[in-house]
Amino acid sequence: MIVEGYGRRRYKADFIRYLVFSQSECDETIVHLDFLFETGSLTDKIKFDDLRSKYDLLSKRINKFIQWVDDNWNEFPGTETGNP
């Protein structure tokens, strides 16, 4: 998803939209992990905790990147004229 959005980077709103999609997919994966653990389909607590913490961190990083793009987009070389 992020790569697809990067291909549309000349359009800030499109790029951010794809980043939001990426964060949504990440958060959806967290919900699936929780469901698998709660239903007993994933029984390895150490593995669950490791995956859960990595996806939590990834979601936070994507969120920070979305904020950064929103605040600094015009500082990318070439984007001030609409060219990548």
Residue pairs with C-beta under 8 A, 6 or more apart in sequence:
1 18
1 19
1 21
1 22
1 25
2 18
2 19
2 22
2 62
4 18
5 14
5 15
5 16
5 17
5 18
5 19
5 21
5 22
6 15
6 18
8 14
8 15
8 18
9 15
9 76
9 79
9 84
10 79
10 82
10 83
10 84
12 69
12 70
12 73
12 79
15 69
15 73
16 66
16 69
16 70
19 62
19 65
19 66
19 69
20 66
22 62
23 59
23 62
23 63
23 66
26 55
26 58
26 59
26 62
27 59
29 55
30 52
30 55
30 56
30 59
33 42
33 48
33 51
33 52
33 55
34 52
35 41
36 42
36 48
37 43
37 45
37 48
42 48
73 79
74 80
78 84
